[in-house]
């Protein structure tokens, strides 16, 4: 089964490619932005015990789930950026918390034959790819769900040695 692969290591470097989306309900055509936010919360976030980002949100739009991954509630978020400013590890970038947000449907049921998602066609920087990829921790490729893989150097909390 073909999947999307987002390369978070290249996200910081890309400036010239277009990541449009063909999904009708995406305001501003930014479905890829939601994937990058999701990937940052799942892999890059330091998963702090005291979660200053969650405490800083006065609209209760951010929550740490049981698996310690953050979830942003789009209907509650007003994009005040309080969570970003409270994040002492710099994981929640202000530009990654838009007011109007889109979610990706991975083009499930909308591609025919060998079609590529529009976001992949427009991304000439290699940030977004589509193909028969598999998770491989030795190559820093992690499965986020059945349809999405992320290439990123995964941060893991190490316990202090006595």
Helices and strands as residue ranges (DSSP letters): E 3-7, H 8-11, G 27-29, H 31-39, I 40-44, H 52-56, E 62-64, E 70-72, H 82-86, G 94-96, H 118-122, E 128-131, G 137-139, E 141-145, E 148-151
